[in-house]
Amino acid sequence: MKTHFPYVGSGPYCYANSFAMVFGDKAPSTAVIEVATGGPFGMQLIGGTLPFFDPYGWNPRAGFDGALNALGWTSEVTAGGDADEALARLQSSIEDGPVWIGPVEMGHLRHQPKMTGPIGADHYVVVLGVDDDRVLMHDPQGHPYVSLPLNDFMAAWRADTVSYGTSYTMRTGFTRIVEVSEVDAIRASIPAAIAWLSMDGDHNMPPGSLGNGEAAEGLALLVESGCDRQLREHLIHFAVRVGARRIADAATCLARVGYAEAARIADEQARLIGAMQHPLVVGDDVAAAAALRALAPTYDKLRAALENEGLTADGSERTR
């Protein structure tokens, strides 16, 4: 019998790790933070070509306020203006403590090997200090206390090559307004998970975009019909890695709150997504496409399980 086994290790969890840093000793696990954002609950194929194992119409910014609310925290957000105004805000705010920054354009973070210019990749960091020439930060990509020239940092923070968000966005004033246990935070996040899986509402997606099962089927066709280099590298370096981890974390969290069937389905999703990594690296695209087709029906099953397990036998809502 398959048993879910939680994952602990490295991976592209930049915003969850950055939140954990600014929460300090009151931080929940990054698994709970990730679940609270809604990120594990769905799949999207943006414009019919760009895949992510996260909900249709979702981006990290879309989940932040709901996550903070579920976790019992609040923060102040500022964004926009020109570079001089943004730098002045940062210099003023840093006097009160570390500042959560993002999205930034990862390609301008030249302390990361092979980064020489914009690549359209979003990222999040925590700034610890700034002077006239350099910025000191914790970069959760594996670079604590890294120093970056100010010009490179400001180019990254402008984020004009990132597909969402506003230039020069930062969060400060993180305050815990109510003590919420991890278990209660997970339970508070389940209605949002169901909403994301339903794909209801106007998500303002590009033409040709697909969600959940249709996204998995669409990606399977792209992979087996000739997976080009750009798509393959996106999948093996980012999308599969973070997708498998975040849904594995969801399985762990759902099991903690007694959603056994939903946890089982989430574990199945994590296994299927994770199983794509080796085939995609070695060029066995038939095997990768087969995993995607097996994944396709699980999204409706997960939504149904979350809805059903949120009810008691007499149909009333489950209580905490």
N, C-alpha and C positions, 0 to 999 in steps of 0.2 A: 504493500500500500504506500502511495506517495505521501510524504509528510513535508509540509512547508518548513523550510529552514531559513531563518532571517539572514540577510546579507549585511555585512559590515565591511567597509573598505572604501577605496577611492572611487571617484566618479564625478561627472559634471553636475554637481549640486550647488552651483554658485550662490543662488539667492537664498536657499535654505541654510547653507553654511553661514552666509553673511548675516541673516537674521539671528541665527544662533549666537554669533559673536556679539552682536549689539544687545541681545537679551541678557548676556552675562550668565551669572550663576543661577538665574531663574529660567534658563532656556529649556524648553522641552527638547526631545530628540529631533534630529533632522527628519526622521521618518514621519513624525507627527506633524511637523511644519509642512512637509511636502503634501501630505494628505489634506491638510487644512486649506491649501491653495486650490485644491480640486484637480491638480495636474495629472494624477494617475487615471482619471476616469474618462477615457475615450481615446479616439484616434482621429487624425485629420490628414488629408492630402490636399494641401493648399494649391489652388489653381490646377489641380489634377496632376501635379508634378513634384511637390515638395512635401515629404512625409514627416510627421511628428507623432509620437505615441503619447499624445495628450488630447484634451477634448476639442471637438469641432468649434472653431471660433475663439479658442482660448489662447491667451499668451500670459506670461508670468504676471504682468501688471494687472490683468483681469482678476487674479486670485488673491492679491495682496491684502486688500482691505477686509475681505471676508475671512482670510486666515488670521489676521490680527484680532478681529472681533471674536472668532472662535477660541483663540488662545488667551484672550483676556488682556490684550495689549492695545495701545494706541500710539500714534506717532504723528509728527508734523511733516507734510510734504511740500516742497517748493520746487519749481521747475521753470524753464524758459528764460527769457532775457538774452542779453549778449554775453560773450565770454567774460568781459570785465565784471559785469554785474554778478555772474555766477561765481567767479573766483572770490569776489568780495563776500558773498554769502557763505561760501565755504570757509574762508579765513575767519570770519566772525563765529561761525558755528563750531569750528574745531576747538575753540577755546573752552567749550563746555563738554567736550569729549568726542570720541570717534563718530564719524559720519558715514552712514550707509549710502552708497552711490550706485546708480544704475537706472536704466541700462546704459552700458558703455559699449563702444565698438571694440571687440576683442583684438582685431587686427592692428590697432594702434598701441596695444600694450606690449612694447618692444622688449620688455624683460622676459616675455614668453618666447622660447625658441621658435624660429621660423616665422615670427610675426613681423611683417615689413610694411603693411598697409591694410586698408579696410577689406574685410572678407564677408561683411554682412552678418556677423555673429554677435549676439547679445551676451552681456556678461555683467556681473555684479561684484563689487569690492567694498571693503571698509577702509576709509581713509583715516589715518592716525595723526598725520601732521602735514603741513604745507609751508613752504617758504618761497622766496623769490625765484628759485631755480628748480626745485624738485618736490615731489609728493611722496610721502611715506605711507604705505598701505599694507594691509593683509589681503592678498589675493588668494581666494579659496581654491584656485586652480593648482595650488601646491607651492605658493610663494609667500611665506610669512615675512613681514618686515622688509618688503621689497621697496626699493626707491626708484622712481621713474621721473625722467625729465618733465618739467611742468608743461612744456609745449605738447609732448606726446600725450600726457594725461588729459589736457584740455581737448585735444583732437578726439580722443576716445570718448570723452564725456559729452561732446557735441552730439554724438550718436546719430548723425544724419544719414548713415548707411544702414541703420537698424530699422526693421520693418514696423516697429511699433514704439510708442512712448514719445516723450518730449525731451528735447535737449536739456542738459544740465539738471536732471532730476536728482534730488537727494531727500533722504529722510533723517530727521533728527528728533529729539525729545521723546525717545522711546520710554513709555511709562506703562507699568503694569497696573491696570485699573481694577482688576479682580483676579483672585487666585483661581485658576482653572486647572483641574487635574488633566493629565494626558488622556485618560479614559473619557472624561467629559468633553474634551476638545475633539476627540475622534467622533464621538456621537453627534456633537454639534455640527460637524462637517458633512454628515451623511446626506441631509437634504440637498445641499449644493452638489454633492456627487451625483445624486439622482437627476438633478436638473441638467448638469453638464452631459450626462449620458443620454438624456432625452433629445438633445440638440434643438430644443424649442427656442423660439425667439428669432430676432433678426441679428445675425452675427456679422453682417457686412463683409462677407467673404468674396474673394475674387471668383469670376466665372469659372466653372469647371471643378470647383472644390467639392470634396467628398468627405463624409464623416463615418466613423465607426466601421461597421461591416463593409460598406461600400468602399471606404478608404483602403481597408485591408485588401479587398479584391482588386481595386485599382492599382495598388502598389505591386501586388503579385504579377499583374500583367506587365507593368513597367520593368520589373526585375527580370522576368523570364524572356522578355522580348528583346533584351539587349541592355543590360544595366550599364549606363555610361559611367565614366570615371567620377564625375562630380556627384552623382547620386550615390554611388558605392561609398565614396569617402565620407559623405554626410551620414550615411547609415552606420558604417563601421566605427567612425571616430566619435560620433555623438548620439544619433537618434536611437540606435539599438541599445547602447550602453545606458543612457539615462532612462529610456523607456522600460527596460527590464528591471532596473533598480527601483524606479518609482512605483511600479505596480507590485513588485515584491514587498516594498514597504507598506503598500496599501493592504496586501494580504496579511502581513504581520499585525497591522493596526486593527483591521476588521476582526481578526480572530480574538484580539484582546477584549473587544466589546461584545463578543458572543454572536457575531454574524458569521456562523460557521460555513454556510453554503456560499455566501459572497466571498469569504476568504478563500475557499477552495477554488472558485472560478478565477479570482485574482491571481492565485498561485499558478493556475493553468496558463493564464495570459503571460505571466512573467516567464514561465518555462518556454513558451512558444516564441516569445520575442527574443529571449536569451539564446535560444537554439539557432537563431539566424546568424549569429556573429561569425562562427567558423565557416559555414557555407559561403557567406558573402566575401569573406577574406580570401578564400581559396578559389572562388569562382564557381561554386556549385549552386547556381542560381535556381535550378529546379527545386532543390531542397529548401532554399529560402522561400520560394513562392509557395511551396506546400505548407510551410509553417504559417504563412500569412493567410492562406485559405482556411486553415484550421482555426486561426485566430478570429476570423470574420464573425462567426455566430456568437462569440462569447460576450460581445458588448451588450446585446439585448438580454442575454442570460444574466449578466451581472446587474443590470438595472432591475430586472424582475426580482432577483434575489434580495437586493437592497430594499426594495419596496415591501416584499413579503416578510422579510425578517424584521422590518420595522413595525410589524403589527403583532399583537398577541392573538391567541386562538379565537377570541370573540370579535376580532376586527378593530379593537381600539388601538390607539398608538402605544407603542412600547414606551415605558417610563424609564427614566435613568436609574 
